[in-house]
Amino acid sequence: MRLQQTIAGPAMCAGIGVHSGAHVRMALTPAPADTGIVFIRSDVRGVDNVIRAHADNVSDTRNCTAIRNASGVELATVEHLLSACAGLHVDNLIVEVDGPELPILDGSSAPFVQVLLNAGLKQQHAPQRAIRILEPIEVRMGAKSAALLPAEGHDGLDLDVTIRFADPAIGVQRRCVHVTPESFLAEIADARTFGFLADAEAMRAAGLGLGASMANTLVVDAGKVVNPEGLRFDDEFVRHKMLDAIGDLAMAGAPICGRFVADQPGHALNARLVRALLDTPEAWCWEYETEAETVREAAPALIAAAG
């Protein structure tokens, strides 16, 4: 029987936002069962500053995933922390941030994992509800595609991700992972975000990448990785796309039991897939375990109750 989890005590970290360049502090505190992952913009006063991590609140997918509440309060680059939470099965968490963006830290989920583990993980007295995929759901954006497929006979999420880049430093990479806390820590959490030196000027002109550096981004230029330390994995690029996908899929509001198969995924494609999932309730059901049995309930019956 899988129970919901939160953290055992408070934790804090600080750093710069990769796009805003702003220095931000982030405080994590335990949350009651069925809370989900909830962000609070502690620097915003006078309006609702609470933003739930959910597909309904996704506001931007350019180079990161940003969320916004009904009052227009926004928070960017939430995907790396959400990936760490999903990878470790942290279901409930309050995240206070005193700026417009989460800190990028080293560009991976590993520092967030360490913060969560240092705080300790605490099981709660409520079963973890999962989304069980029953029928295929697929979305496309030009040559890019992503699908959620049934995976009967096991719990959890399988990833099968392919990326294709013209630059020979990346090329075509494919990796398949059955996501567990152990495989997330060993194969995915350390993979860093990446970008191309040739795009840096245009990104900064658009107000993006203002905090990017080789301390938090793998930089590719003309067929080589510029960072002096090189790669952490030979296929670090596709592993980071997996990391992003795990964080973006967490916007469904519950863990997904199924197969994620994607060719050239990105934040916009991932968000579109999650939206298609939630808009197609006949393709999935809620699933949770009691001491006696595994229970499945049709999605439409609980959508309104889930908020």
Secondary structure, DSSP 8 states (H G I E B T S, - for coil): --EEEEESS-EEEEEE-TTT--EEEEEEEE--TT--EEEEETT--SS--EEE-SGGGEEE-SSS-EEE-TT--EEB--HHHHHHHHHHT---EEEEESSSB---TTSSSHHHHHHHHHH-EEEEEEE--EEEE-S-EEEEETTEEEEEE--TTS-SEEEEEEEE-SSTTT-EEEEEEEE-HHHIIIIITT---EEEGGGHHHHHHTT--TT--TTT-EEEETTEE-STT--SSTTHHHHHHHHHHHHHHGGGSS-EEEEEEEES--HHHHHHHHHHHHT-GGGEEEEEE-SS-EEEEEHHHHHHHH-
